[in-house]
Amino acid sequence: TAANASTDVVLTLTGVAAGDLVLVTLAGGTNTTPVYCLSAISTLNTITIKLQNGVNATTALNGTVAFHYLWIK
């Protein structure tokens, strides 16, 4: 993700439905540029997580980003 930009990570999760509550926390990865999780939206069998690189105006994300999620039906 470029400097000052966001990206969507789309995960398939069988059984999740629109409106289910999904809580996301960052859990590590190899990236060394600060990144924030802005939202997690559930739709049929899909979770879309929006990640934001808004801290650094000149540096893109430079590695992997790992996160945990809690799905509440």
PDB file of N, CA, C and O in Angstrom:
ATOM      1  N   THR A   1       0.853  -1.185   0.000  1.00  0.00           N
ATOM      2  CA  THR A   1       0.000   0.000   0.000  1.00  0.00           C
ATOM      3  C   THR A   1       0.891   1.237   0.000  1.00  0.00           C
ATOM      4  O   THR A   1       1.803   1.359   0.818  1.00  0.00           O
ATOM      5  N   ALA A   2       0.625   2.129  -0.902  1.00  0.00           N
ATOM      6  CA  ALA A   2       1.432   3.342  -1.042  1.00  0.00           C
ATOM      7  C   ALA A   2       1.311   4.237   0.187  1.00  0.00           C
ATOM      8  O   ALA A   2       0.421   4.066   1.020  1.00  0.00           O
ATOM      9  N   ALA A   3       2.218   5.182   0.278  1.00  0.00           N
ATOM     10  CA  ALA A   3       2.172   6.157   1.362  1.00  0.00           C
ATOM     11  C   ALA A   3       0.844   6.898   1.348  1.00  0.00           C
ATOM     12  O   ALA A   3       0.357   7.306   0.294  1.00  0.00           O
ATOM     13  N   ASN A   4       0.268   7.066   2.528  1.00  0.00           N
ATOM     14  CA  ASN A   4      -0.968   7.829   2.712  1.00  0.00           C
ATOM     15  C   ASN A   4      -2.163   7.242   1.963  1.00  0.00           C
ATOM     16  O   ASN A   4      -3.070   7.985   1.586  1.00  0.00           O
ATOM     17  N   ALA A   5      -2.186   5.931   1.741  1.00  0.00           N
ATOM     18  CA  ALA A   5      -3.266   5.287   0.993  1.00  0.00           C
ATOM     19  C   ALA A   5      -3.860   4.150   1.816  1.00  0.00           C
ATOM     20  O   ALA A   5      -3.322   3.765   2.854  1.00  0.00           O
ATOM     21  N   SER A   6      -4.980   3.621   1.331  1.00  0.00           N
ATOM     22  CA  SER A   6      -5.599   2.477   1.992  1.00  0.00           C
ATOM     23  C   SER A   6      -5.773   1.345   0.991  1.00  0.00           C
ATOM     24  O   SER A   6      -5.719   1.550  -0.222  1.00  0.00           O
ATOM     25  N   THR A   7      -5.982   0.160   1.519  1.00  0.00           N
ATOM     26  CA  THR A   7      -6.212  -1.009   0.677  1.00  0.00           C
ATOM     27  C   THR A   7      -7.222  -1.908   1.369  1.00  0.00           C
ATOM     28  O   THR A   7      -7.325  -1.912   2.596  1.00  0.00           O
ATOM     29  N   ASP A   8      -7.961  -2.664   0.584  1.00  0.00           N
ATOM     30  CA  ASP A   8      -8.926  -3.620   1.123  1.00  0.00           C
ATOM     31  C   ASP A   8      -8.350  -5.026   1.046  1.00  0.00           C
ATOM     32  O   ASP A   8      -7.810  -5.432   0.017  1.00  0.00           O
ATOM     33  N   VAL A   9      -8.470  -5.762   2.142  1.00  0.00           N
ATOM     34  CA  VAL A   9      -8.107  -7.173   2.186  1.00  0.00           C
ATOM     35  C   VAL A   9      -9.421  -7.936   2.274  1.00  0.00           C
ATOM     36  O   VAL A   9     -10.195  -7.734   3.209  1.00  0.00           O
ATOM     37  N   VAL A  10      -9.676  -8.806   1.310  1.00  0.00           N
ATOM     38  CA  VAL A  10     -10.939  -9.537   1.251  1.00  0.00           C
ATOM     39  C   VAL A  10     -10.680 -10.993   1.631  1.00  0.00           C
ATOM     40  O   VAL A  10      -9.879 -11.680   0.998  1.00  0.00           O
ATOM     41  N   LEU A  11     -11.370 -11.450   2.676  1.00  0.00           N
ATOM     42  CA  LEU A  11     -11.223 -12.825   3.164  1.00  0.00           C
ATOM     43  C   LEU A  11     -12.522 -13.583   2.959  1.00  0.00           C
ATOM     44  O   LEU A  11     -13.602 -13.044   3.199  1.00  0.00           O
ATOM     45  N   THR A  12     -12.426 -14.821   2.520  1.00  0.00           N
ATOM     46  CA  THR A  12     -13.593 -15.692   2.438  1.00  0.00           C
ATOM     47  C   THR A  12     -13.749 -16.401   3.779  1.00  0.00           C
ATOM     48  O   THR A  12     -12.811 -17.035   4.263  1.00  0.00           O
ATOM     49  N   LEU A  13     -14.923 -16.294   4.372  1.00  0.00           N
ATOM     50  CA  LEU A  13     -15.222 -16.958   5.633  1.00  0.00           C
ATOM     51  C   LEU A  13     -16.624 -17.541   5.532  1.00  0.00           C
ATOM     52  O   LEU A  13     -17.618 -16.835   5.700  1.00  0.00           O
ATOM     53  N   THR A  14     -16.687 -18.824   5.256  1.00  0.00           N
ATOM     54  CA  THR A  14     -17.971 -19.490   5.061  1.00  0.00           C
ATOM     55  C   THR A  14     -18.832 -19.375   6.312  1.00  0.00           C
ATOM     56  O   THR A  14     -18.398 -19.709   7.414  1.00  0.00           O
ATOM     57  N   GLY A  15     -20.045 -18.903   6.126  1.00  0.00           N
ATOM     58  CA  GLY A  15     -20.996 -18.784   7.232  1.00  0.00           C
ATOM     59  C   GLY A  15     -21.220 -17.372   7.716  1.00  0.00           C
ATOM     60  O   GLY A  15     -22.243 -17.086   8.337  1.00  0.00           O
ATOM     61  N   VAL A  16     -20.268 -16.472   7.440  1.00  0.00           N
ATOM     62  CA  VAL A  16     -20.470 -15.093   7.862  1.00  0.00           C
ATOM     63  C   VAL A  16     -21.569 -14.468   6.997  1.00  0.00           C
ATOM     64  O   VAL A  16     -21.699 -14.788   5.816  1.00  0.00           O
ATOM     65  N   ALA A  17     -22.345 -13.587   7.592  1.00  0.00           N
ATOM     66  CA  ALA A  17     -23.462 -12.958   6.887  1.00  0.00           C
ATOM     67  C   ALA A  17     -23.360 -11.444   6.996  1.00  0.00           C
ATOM     68  O   ALA A  17     -22.671 -10.915   7.868  1.00  0.00           O
ATOM     69  N   ALA A  18     -24.047 -10.769   6.112  1.00  0.00           N
ATOM     70  CA  ALA A  18     -24.086  -9.305   6.158  1.00  0.00           C
ATOM     71  C   ALA A  18     -24.599  -8.860   7.518  1.00  0.00           C
ATOM     72  O   ALA A  18     -25.616  -9.358   8.002  1.00  0.00           O
ATOM     73  N   GLY A  19     -23.901  -7.937   8.121  1.00  0.00           N
ATOM     74  CA  GLY A  19     -24.316  -7.423   9.415  1.00  0.00           C
ATOM     75  C   GLY A  19     -23.716  -8.140  10.611  1.00  0.00           C
ATOM     76  O   GLY A  19     -23.834  -7.652  11.735  1.00  0.00           O
ATOM     77  N   ASP A  20     -23.064  -9.301  10.401  1.00  0.00           N
ATOM     78  CA  ASP A  20     -22.372  -9.952  11.518  1.00  0.00           C
ATOM     79  C   ASP A  20     -21.262  -9.027  11.997  1.00  0.00           C
ATOM     80  O   ASP A  20     -20.671  -8.302  11.197  1.00  0.00           O
ATOM     81  N   LEU A  21     -20.975  -9.044  13.288  1.00  0.00           N
ATOM     82  CA  LEU A  21     -19.949  -8.194  13.862  1.00  0.00           C
ATOM     83  C   LEU A  21     -18.592  -8.871  13.716  1.00  0.00           C
ATOM     84  O   LEU A  21     -18.428 -10.032  14.093  1.00  0.00           O
ATOM     85  N   VAL A  22     -17.626  -8.149  13.171  1.00  0.00           N
ATOM     86  CA  VAL A  22     -16.266  -8.654  13.024  1.00  0.00           C
ATOM     87  C   VAL A  22     -15.315  -7.625  13.622  1.00  0.00           C
ATOM     88  O   VAL A  22     -15.280  -6.476  13.181  1.00  0.00           O
ATOM     89  N   LEU A  23     -14.546  -8.038  14.626  1.00  0.00           N
ATOM     90  CA  LEU A  23     -13.559  -7.168  15.258  1.00  0.00           C
ATOM     91  C   LEU A  23     -12.178  -7.612  14.805  1.00  0.00           C
ATOM     92  O   LEU A  23     -11.889  -8.808  14.809  1.00  0.00           O
ATOM     93  N   VAL A  24     -11.320  -6.677  14.415  1.00  0.00           N
ATOM     94  CA  VAL A  24     -10.010  -6.996  13.872  1.00  0.00           C
ATOM     95  C   VAL A  24      -8.934  -6.270  14.675  1.00  0.00           C
ATOM     96  O   VAL A  24      -9.078  -5.091  14.998  1.00  0.00           O
ATOM     97  N   THR A  25      -7.844  -6.993  14.999  1.00  0.00           N
ATOM     98  CA  THR A  25      -6.675  -6.391  15.623  1.00  0.00           C
ATOM     99  C   THR A  25      -5.444  -6.805  14.831  1.00  0.00           C
ATOM    100  O   THR A  25      -5.375  -7.925  14.324  1.00  0.00           O
ATOM    101  N   LEU A  26      -4.488  -5.917  14.726  1.00  0.00           N
ATOM    102  CA  LEU A  26      -3.248  -6.245  14.038  1.00  0.00           C
ATOM    103  C   LEU A  26      -2.416  -7.150  14.929  1.00  0.00           C
ATOM    104  O   LEU A  26      -2.359  -6.964  16.144  1.00  0.00           O
ATOM    105  N   ALA A  27      -1.762  -8.144  14.303  1.00  0.00           N
ATOM    106  CA  ALA A  27      -1.044  -9.145  15.076  1.00  0.00           C
ATOM    107  C   ALA A  27       0.412  -9.305  14.681  1.00  0.00           C
ATOM    108  O   ALA A  27       1.100 -10.178  15.209  1.00  0.00           O
ATOM    109  N   GLY A  28       0.892  -8.488  13.772  1.00  0.00           N
ATOM    110  CA  GLY A  28       2.299  -8.602  13.385  1.00  0.00           C
ATOM    111  C   GLY A  28       2.479  -8.632  11.888  1.00  0.00           C
ATOM    112  O   GLY A  28       1.777  -7.944  11.147  1.00  0.00           O
ATOM    113  N   GLY A  29       3.438  -9.447  11.446  1.00  0.00           N
ATOM    114  CA  GLY A  29       3.834  -9.508  10.050  1.00  0.00           C
ATOM    115  C   GLY A  29       5.221  -8.914   9.895  1.00  0.00           C
ATOM    116  O   GLY A  29       5.848  -8.537  10.885  1.00  0.00           O
ATOM    117  N   THR A  30       5.710  -8.826   8.662  1.00  0.00           N
ATOM    118  CA  THR A  30       7.063  -8.331   8.413  1.00  0.00           C
ATOM    119  C   THR A  30       7.120  -6.837   8.098  1.00  0.00           C
ATOM    120  O   THR A  30       8.210  -6.270   8.024  1.00  0.00           O
ATOM    121  N   ASN A  31       5.982  -6.198   7.915  1.00  0.00           N
ATOM    122  CA  ASN A  31       5.929  -4.773   7.603  1.00  0.00           C
ATOM    123  C   ASN A  31       6.481  -3.950   8.767  1.00  0.00           C
ATOM    124  O   ASN A  31       6.194  -4.241   9.929  1.00  0.00           O
ATOM    125  N   THR A  32       7.276  -2.916   8.452  1.00  0.00           N
ATOM    126  CA  THR A  32       7.826  -2.041   9.495  1.00  0.00           C
ATOM    127  C   THR A  32       7.254  -0.624   9.445  1.00  0.00           C
ATOM    128  O   THR A  32       7.636   0.221  10.255  1.00  0.00           O
ATOM    129  N   THR A  33       6.344  -0.352   8.507  1.00  0.00           N
ATOM    130  CA  THR A  33       5.677   0.948   8.413  1.00  0.00           C
ATOM    131  C   THR A  33       4.373   0.877   9.199  1.00  0.00           C
ATOM    132  O   THR A  33       3.625  -0.086   9.034  1.00  0.00           O
ATOM    133  N   PRO A  34       4.070   1.862  10.050  1.00  0.00           N
ATOM    134  CA  PRO A  34       2.817   1.815  10.814  1.00  0.00           C
ATOM    135  C   PRO A  34       1.595   1.703   9.900  1.00  0.00           C
ATOM    136  O   PRO A  34       1.509   2.370   8.870  1.00  0.00           O
ATOM    137  N   VAL A  35       0.660   0.852  10.296  1.00  0.00           N
ATOM    138  CA  VAL A  35      -0.564   0.635   9.533  1.00  0.00           C
ATOM    139  C   VAL A  35      -1.721   0.531  10.519  1.00  0.00           C
ATOM    140  O   VAL A  35      -1.555   0.032  11.632  1.00  0.00           O
ATOM    141  N   TYR A  36      -2.884   1.002  10.107  1.00  0.00           N
ATOM    142  CA  TYR A  36      -4.069   0.961  10.945  1.00  0.00           C
ATOM    143  C   TYR A  36      -5.175   0.181  10.259  1.00  0.00           C
ATOM    144  O   TYR A  36      -5.292   0.201   9.034  1.00  0.00           O
ATOM    145  N   CYS A  37      -5.986  -0.507  11.053  1.00  0.00           N
ATOM    146  CA  CYS A  37      -7.173  -1.173  10.542  1.00  0.00           C
ATOM    147  C   CYS A  37      -8.332  -0.198  10.716  1.00  0.00           C
ATOM    148  O   CYS A  37      -8.689   0.153  11.841  1.00  0.00           O
ATOM    149  N   LEU A  38      -8.922   0.243   9.595  1.00  0.00           N
ATOM    150  CA  LEU A  38      -9.996   1.230   9.657  1.00  0.00           C
ATOM    151  C   LEU A  38     -11.362   0.608   9.849  1.00  0.00           C
ATOM    152  O   LEU A  38     -12.197   1.159  10.567  1.00  0.00           O
ATOM    153  N   SER A  39     -11.609  -0.543   9.214  1.00  0.00           N
ATOM    154  CA  SER A  39     -12.932  -1.150   9.311  1.00  0.00           C
ATOM    155  C   SER A  39     -12.878  -2.612   8.903  1.00  0.00           C
ATOM    156  O   SER A  39     -11.947  -3.058   8.233  1.00  0.00           O
ATOM    157  N   ALA A  40     -13.898  -3.342   9.323  1.00  0.00           N
ATOM    158  CA  ALA A  40     -14.104  -4.731   8.897  1.00  0.00           C
ATOM    159  C   ALA A  40     -15.594  -4.870   8.618  1.00  0.00           C
ATOM    160  O   ALA A  40     -16.417  -4.759   9.527  1.00  0.00           O
ATOM    161  N   ILE A  41     -15.930  -5.110   7.377  1.00  0.00           N
ATOM    162  CA  ILE A  41     -17.319  -5.189   6.941  1.00  0.00           C
ATOM    163  C   ILE A  41     -17.633  -6.615   6.511  1.00  0.00           C
ATOM    164  O   ILE A  41     -16.893  -7.206   5.724  1.00  0.00           O
ATOM    165  N   SER A  42     -18.724  -7.168   7.023  1.00  0.00           N
ATOM    166  CA  SER A  42     -19.107  -8.532   6.647  1.00  0.00           C
ATOM    167  C   SER A  42     -20.235  -8.498   5.621  1.00  0.00           C
ATOM    168  O   SER A  42     -21.177  -7.712   5.719  1.00  0.00           O
ATOM    169  N   THR A  43     -20.102  -9.379   4.639  1.00  0.00           N
ATOM    170  CA  THR A  43     -21.158  -9.650   3.673  1.00  0.00           C
ATOM    171  C   THR A  43     -21.248 -11.164   3.567  1.00  0.00           C
ATOM    172  O   THR A  43     -20.558 -11.862   4.311  1.00  0.00           O
ATOM    173  N   LEU A  44     -22.053 -11.688   2.692  1.00  0.00           N
ATOM    174  CA  LEU A  44     -22.244 -13.135   2.596  1.00  0.00           C
ATOM    175  C   LEU A  44     -20.921 -13.849   2.325  1.00  0.00           C
ATOM    176  O   LEU A  44     -20.330 -13.689   1.257  1.00  0.00           O
ATOM    177  N   ASN A  45     -20.460 -14.639   3.299  1.00  0.00           N
ATOM    178  CA  ASN A  45     -19.240 -15.449   3.221  1.00  0.00           C
ATOM    179  C   ASN A  45     -17.963 -14.642   2.986  1.00  0.00           C
ATOM    180  O   ASN A  45     -16.961 -15.198   2.537  1.00  0.00           O
ATOM    181  N   THR A  46     -17.984 -13.349   3.281  1.00  0.00           N
ATOM    182  CA  THR A  46     -16.826 -12.489   3.014  1.00  0.00           C
ATOM    183  C   THR A  46     -16.658 -11.442   4.113  1.00  0.00           C
ATOM    184  O   THR A  46     -17.631 -10.882   4.619  1.00  0.00           O
ATOM    185  N   ILE A  47     -15.399 -11.194   4.466  1.00  0.00           N
ATOM    186  CA  ILE A  47     -15.042 -10.081   5.347  1.00  0.00           C
ATOM    187  C   ILE A  47     -14.099  -9.181   4.562  1.00  0.00           C
ATOM    188  O   ILE A  47     -13.108  -9.656   4.008  1.00  0.00           O
ATOM    189  N   THR A  48     -14.396  -7.890   4.508  1.00  0.00           N
ATOM    190  CA  THR A  48     -13.518  -6.934   3.849  1.00  0.00           C
ATOM    191  C   THR A  48     -12.905  -6.042   4.924  1.00  0.00           C
ATOM    192  O   THR A  48     -13.616  -5.329   5.633  1.00  0.00           O
ATOM    193  N   ILE A  49     -11.588  -6.090   5.035  1.00  0.00           N
ATOM    194  CA  ILE A  49     -10.855  -5.323   6.040  1.00  0.00           C
ATOM    195  C   ILE A  49     -10.111  -4.196   5.327  1.00  0.00           C
ATOM    196  O   ILE A  49      -9.351  -4.447   4.392  1.00  0.00           O
ATOM    197  N   LYS A  50     -10.326  -2.963   5.762  1.00  0.00           N
ATOM    198  CA  LYS A  50      -9.645  -1.812   5.165  1.00  0.00           C
ATOM    199  C   LYS A  50      -8.452  -1.437   6.036  1.00  0.00           C
ATOM    200  O   LYS A  50      -8.599  -1.115   7.215  1.00  0.00           O
ATOM    201  N   LEU A  51      -7.250  -1.488   5.422  1.00  0.00           N
ATOM    202  CA  LEU A  51      -6.015  -1.106   6.089  1.00  0.00           C
ATOM    203  C   LEU A  51      -5.571   0.250   5.568  1.00  0.00           C
ATOM    204  O   LEU A  51      -5.683   0.528   4.374  1.00  0.00           O
ATOM    205  N   GLN A  52      -5.069   1.096   6.459  1.00  0.00           N
ATOM    206  CA  GLN A  52      -4.651   2.453   6.094  1.00  0.00           C
ATOM    207  C   GLN A  52      -3.190   2.678   6.436  1.00  0.00           C
ATOM    208  O   GLN A  52      -2.765   2.422   7.563  1.00  0.00           O
ATOM    209  N   ASN A  53      -2.429   3.151   5.477  1.00  0.00           N
ATOM    210  CA  ASN A  53      -1.073   3.622   5.706  1.00  0.00           C
ATOM    211  C   ASN A  53      -1.148   5.139   5.714  1.00  0.00           C
ATOM    212  O   ASN A  53      -0.844   5.782   4.709  1.00  0.00           O
ATOM    213  N   GLY A  54      -1.545   5.708   6.824  1.00  0.00           N
ATOM    214  CA  GLY A  54      -1.751   7.147   6.878  1.00  0.00           C
ATOM    215  C   GLY A  54      -0.790   7.867   7.788  1.00  0.00           C
ATOM    216  O   GLY A  54      -0.881   9.084   7.953  1.00  0.00           O
ATOM    217  N   VAL A  55       0.132   7.133   8.382  1.00  0.00           N
ATOM    218  CA  VAL A  55       1.049   7.732   9.338  1.00  0.00           C
ATOM    219  C   VAL A  55       2.239   8.355   8.628  1.00  0.00           C
ATOM    220  O   VAL A  55       2.721   9.420   9.015  1.00  0.00           O
ATOM    221  N   ASN A  56       2.702   7.689   7.595  1.00  0.00           N
ATOM    222  CA  ASN A  56       3.916   8.117   6.931  1.00  0.00           C
ATOM    223  C   ASN A  56       3.586   8.621   5.533  1.00  0.00           C
ATOM    224  O   ASN A  56       3.060   7.866   4.715  1.00  0.00           O
ATOM    225  N   ALA A  57       3.880   9.863   5.249  1.00  0.00           N
ATOM    226  CA  ALA A  57       3.505  10.460   3.967  1.00  0.00           C
ATOM    227  C   ALA A  57       4.415  10.056   2.821  1.00  0.00           C
ATOM    228  O   ALA A  57       4.120  10.385   1.672  1.00  0.00           O
ATOM    229  N   THR A  58       5.522   9.348   3.091  1.00  0.00           N
ATOM    230  CA  THR A  58       6.460   9.035   2.016  1.00  0.00           C
ATOM    231  C   THR A  58       6.812   7.558   1.888  1.00  0.00           C
ATOM    232  O   THR A  58       7.453   7.180   0.907  1.00  0.00           O
ATOM    233  N   THR A  59       6.426   6.714   2.825  1.00  0.00           N
ATOM    234  CA  THR A  59       6.866   5.330   2.814  1.00  0.00           C
ATOM    235  C   THR A  59       5.699   4.371   2.621  1.00  0.00           C
ATOM    236  O   THR A  59       4.724   4.415   3.372  1.00  0.00           O
ATOM    237  N   ALA A  60       5.796   3.512   1.625  1.00  0.00           N
ATOM    238  CA  ALA A  60       4.779   2.493   1.394  1.00  0.00           C
ATOM    239  C   ALA A  60       4.955   1.352   2.393  1.00  0.00           C
ATOM    240  O   ALA A  60       6.023   1.195   2.985  1.00  0.00           O
ATOM    241  N   LEU A  61       3.900   0.558   2.576  1.00  0.00           N
ATOM    242  CA  LEU A  61       4.044  -0.652   3.380  1.00  0.00           C
ATOM    243  C   LEU A  61       5.099  -1.521   2.716  1.00  0.00           C
ATOM    244  O   LEU A  61       5.172  -1.591   1.490  1.00  0.00           O
ATOM    245  N   ASN A  62       5.915  -2.182   3.526  1.00  0.00           N
ATOM    246  CA  ASN A  62       7.070  -2.876   2.980  1.00  0.00           C
ATOM    247  C   ASN A  62       7.139  -4.354   3.348  1.00  0.00           C
ATOM    248  O   ASN A  62       8.217  -4.947   3.319  1.00  0.00           O
ATOM    249  N   GLY A  63       6.026  -4.942   3.686  1.00  0.00           N
ATOM    250  CA  GLY A  63       6.034  -6.360   4.039  1.00  0.00           C
ATOM    251  C   GLY A  63       4.629  -6.865   4.270  1.00  0.00           C
ATOM    252  O   GLY A  63       3.653  -6.243   3.850  1.00  0.00           O
ATOM    253  N   THR A  64       4.535  -7.992   4.940  1.00  0.00           N
ATOM    254  CA  THR A  64       3.237  -8.601   5.209  1.00  0.00           C
ATOM    255  C   THR A  64       2.590  -7.963   6.432  1.00  0.00           C
ATOM    256  O   THR A  64       3.272  -7.394   7.285  1.00  0.00           O
ATOM    257  N   VAL A  65       1.272  -8.067   6.505  1.00  0.00           N
ATOM    258  CA  VAL A  65       0.510  -7.596   7.662  1.00  0.00           C
ATOM    259  C   VAL A  65      -0.360  -8.761   8.114  1.00  0.00           C
ATOM    260  O   VAL A  65      -1.139  -9.301   7.330  1.00  0.00           O
ATOM    261  N   ALA A  66      -0.226  -9.144   9.371  1.00  0.00           N
ATOM    262  CA  ALA A  66      -1.033 -10.234   9.934  1.00  0.00           C
ATOM    263  C   ALA A  66      -2.008  -9.646  10.937  1.00  0.00           C
ATOM    264  O   ALA A  66      -1.706  -8.655  11.602  1.00  0.00           O
ATOM    265  N   PHE A  67      -3.180 -10.261  11.042  1.00  0.00           N
ATOM    266  CA  PHE A  67      -4.169  -9.772  11.995  1.00  0.00           C
ATOM    267  C   PHE A  67      -5.009 -10.920  12.522  1.00  0.00           C
ATOM    268  O   PHE A  67      -5.082 -11.997  11.929  1.00  0.00           O
ATOM    269  N   HIS A  68      -5.642 -10.651  13.659  1.00  0.00           N
ATOM    270  CA  HIS A  68      -6.609 -11.580  14.257  1.00  0.00           C
ATOM    271  C   HIS A  68      -7.988 -10.989  14.055  1.00  0.00           C
ATOM    272  O   HIS A  68      -8.148  -9.772  13.966  1.00  0.00           O
ATOM    273  N   TYR A  69      -8.984 -11.861  13.983  1.00  0.00           N
ATOM    274  CA  TYR A  69     -10.346 -11.358  13.931  1.00  0.00           C
ATOM    275  C   TYR A  69     -11.223 -12.169  14.881  1.00  0.00           C
ATOM    276  O   TYR A  69     -10.959 -13.341  15.152  1.00  0.00           O
ATOM    277  N   LEU A  70     -12.258 -11.525  15.374  1.00  0.00           N
ATOM    278  CA  LEU A  70     -13.271 -12.157  16.203  1.00  0.00           C
ATOM    279  C   LEU A  70     -14.590 -11.953  15.486  1.00  0.00           C
ATOM    280  O   LEU A  70     -15.002 -10.818  15.244  1.00  0.00           O
ATOM    281  N   TRP A  71     -15.244 -13.031  15.152  1.00  0.00           N
ATOM    282  CA  TRP A  71     -16.513 -13.003  14.421  1.00  0.00           C
ATOM    283  C   TRP A  71     -17.626 -13.317  15.395  1.00  0.00           C
ATOM    284  O   TRP A  71     -17.620 -14.377  16.020  1.00  0.00           O
ATOM    285  N   ILE A  72     -18.581 -12.414  15.536  1.00  0.00           N
ATOM    286  CA  ILE A  72     -19.716 -12.596  16.434  1.00  0.00           C
ATOM    287  C   ILE A  72     -20.977 -12.702  15.596  1.00  0.00           C
ATOM    288  O   ILE A  72     -21.347 -11.778  14.872  1.00  0.00           O
ATOM    289  N   LYS A  73     -21.622 -13.840  15.712  1.00  0.00           N
ATOM    290  CA  LYS A  73     -22.834 -14.121  14.926  1.00  0.00           C
ATOM    291  C   LYS A  73     -24.028 -13.532  15.606  1.00  0.00           C
ATOM    292  O   LYS A  73     -25.147 -13.656  15.107  1.00  0.00           O
TER     293      LYS A  73
END
